[in-house]
């Protein structure tokens, strides 16, 4: 069954590099043992290899885990590299990341001051 990941409540990115030889059990162990996060709380977990040209995603789908693996043929992901950190992403930040952009995009339109018409 395919999942619309834009509707997932919790999206987490494991910063730094992860050994891409890890399967479901190894990645689940990283999430529970190292970061103490709940695997079963409508959460998508993202992992990236050392070269930043491939990633894996782990998701619990009510009756089992889904493991996605993608290798980028041209270009690299702008993956945060703080090895000890997990960040929660919005669905917009996930789109930026998977399009090869940084998850920290500058604001194109700055907020206006209220009461100022000039």
QUINOR-V407568 format. One record per pair of residues at least 24 apart in sequence whose C-alpha atoms are under 7 Angstrom apart, sorted by the first residue. I is the first residue (numbers start at 1). J is the second residue. D is the distance in Angstrom with one decimal. If there is no record, write none. Layout:
BEGIN
I J D
I J D
END
This chain:
BEGIN
6 91 5.6
8 42 6.1
8 43 6.4
9 42 5.9
9 43 6.4
10 42 6.2
10 43 4.5
10 44 6.3
10 88 7.0
11 43 5.6
11 44 4.8
11 45 6.1
11 88 5.6
11 89 5.3
11 90 6.8
12 44 6.1
12 45 4.9
12 46 6.2
12 86 6.4
12 87 5.5
12 88 4.5
12 89 5.9
13 45 5.9
13 46 4.7
13 47 6.5
13 86 5.6
13 87 5.3
13 88 6.4
14 46 5.9
14 47 5.5
14 85 6.5
14 86 4.6
14 87 6.7
15 79 6.9
15 80 5.2
15 81 5.2
15 82 5.5
15 83 5.6
15 85 5.5
15 86 5.7
16 80 6.2
16 81 3.9
16 82 5.3
16 83 4.2
17 48 5.4
17 49 5.0
17 50 5.0
18 47 6.1
18 48 5.6
18 49 5.3
18 50 6.9
19 49 6.2
20 49 5.7
24 67 6.6
52 76 5.4
52 77 5.4
52 79 6.8
53 77 6.1
76 100 6.4
78 102 5.2
END
